[in-house]
Amino acid sequence: MEWEVVIGLETHTQLNTKSKIFSGSSIAFGSEPNTQANVVDIALPGVLPVLNKEAVRCAIRFGLAVDAEIAPLSVFARKNYFYPDLPKGYQISQYELPVVGKGSLTIQVGEQEKTIRITRAHLEEDAGKSVHGASPGQSGIDLNRAGTPLLEIVTEPDMRSAAEAVAYARKLHELVQWINICDGNMQEGSFRCDVNVSVRRKGDEKLGTRREIKNLNSFRFMQQAIEYETRWQIETLEDGGKIEQATVLFNPDTGETRAMRSKEEANDYRYFPDPDLLPLAISAEDIESIRSEMPELPTAMKLRFEQAYGLSAYDAAALTASRNVANYFTTTLEAFGGEAKLAANWVMGGVSAKLNEEDKDIANSPVSPELLAGLLKRIADNTISSKIAKEVFEAMWSGEGSADEIIDKQGLKQVTDSGAIEAIVDEVLAANPAMVEEFKAGKEKAFNALVGQTMKASKGKANPAQVNEILKRKLAG
Amino acid sequence: MSLSTTDVKRIAHLARIAVSEAEAEQTLQKLSGILGLIEQMQAVDTTGIAPMSHSQDVTQRLREDVVTESNQRELLQSIAPAVENGLYLVPKVIE
């Protein structure tokens, strides 16, 4: 029996504001408990929420980035439930009329492109935190996080594998940072995903009953959780069981998912428009003014790299994978002024290999775009061979100075004087008569060995093209 | 639409309001009265009229994104029933 998994995501992104969504309290992370929770955040009677302009601006930026409809009028609603970290007894969210409507995001899975439909994105406030084990029989409540602005981004059930779900989550994670609405810090909970998973027989139209995996804060856990949950659902159904709708948690230690809330009382949030807040109006002028401040989006930049610089789709995708990489590449290319492909190769090759090795972000690369451009110039004008360039790069990485300084100091300048190269070739030929014989007997490999000997004798500094040409001429003669 | 006392008890439970049998019966009468009023209103033809989510026909004023609040934990916690190490204490939450 062939099964198909169907996945949809709900992602909570914490917005890059200074203050809370409905109060003037700070949202800085890691402060002493309850030092950033004012009368609105702890829900004293008689207080009024006032909406943060920047949170609205972030929502609009997101809407524009996923080509979505921005609602001219959207409404805040109360989502009612009882939990001690929610002091009002309701969360202010949006329900029937969210600020961002239908949009889409295109992801890359292997060689395949796939468009994931975004259902909506709405503004809401975060809850506080419960701290367990403070006093016996009691829980401690920290309301610093209560009222932190969130944009909840909801997709259609468009993903068909854990790999697709992770590709979407990664793409979204990159996008919200690219447009500067979220810092993307998953450890601190700035980007957390709830994943809805159901399975059905391949070919079935009707969706199976879904279970929601809550609060995944790493892509690796997301992959594991979806894979486990999918297997569990298929096995349950094949054993003649039934899937009950449930909220489940993923345990990273066991790699398993486990139902969290009992289903006896289905959630009934009794949403209704919040009378404390008036409808949010967004004019066409507001949208246009925000659109004019938007950075070039990764999709547009990728296309530009392909068309203007002649880079392959693969290279262009790698260079626009994050805004930092894209900035690094464009700054390098600007300072270099030469062939884009050479710059691309070095950014994706030498630079990213060293960054991976040392687990550094490209924004903190010891070799700055300007330094790299200096090296590229010397490769392009044949001052050094690409082999020597690697040595120079290593030296630059260790902070030994600019490419020119290192080339000078270490005498690495490429030998292009054909007289000097001829002299080396003559020595090599005289020292290796056996190889010469082999070559003359028709062994092509012997030629490469002679090139190697010549390069070695020149300490890698001879221009390889000239070495080839001179060797060929001498051996023919 | 008609309500039953079961509905009333369910709604009361969701709102964490304790209602006795007698109160449930009384509440049922009152709520049914309100629903009757709503039914009358629904008979009015509202074709072409945009629904309002607020009784006032004005839109939300926005606040600049500035931190205006300072730490008032001591003052606010002075009226809390129980606090410890800066945390508000509540009966243990089990999940």
Interface residues (C-beta under 8 A of the other chain):
Chain A: T17 K18 S19 S23 G24 S25 S26 E32 P33 N34 T35 Q36 A37 N38 V39 I42 L44 V50 L51 N52 K53 E54 A55 V56 L73 V75 N80 F82 Y83 P84 L97 S130 V131 H132 A134 S135 G137 Q138 S139 G140 I141 D142 L143 M260 D268 R270 P273 P275 L277 L278 P279 L280 A281
Chain B: L14 A15 R16 S53 H54 S55 Q56 V58 T59 Q60 R61 L62 R63 E64 D65 V66 V67 T68 E69 N71 Q72 R73 L76 Q77 A82 E84 N85 G86 L87 Y88 L89 V90 P91 K92 V93 E95
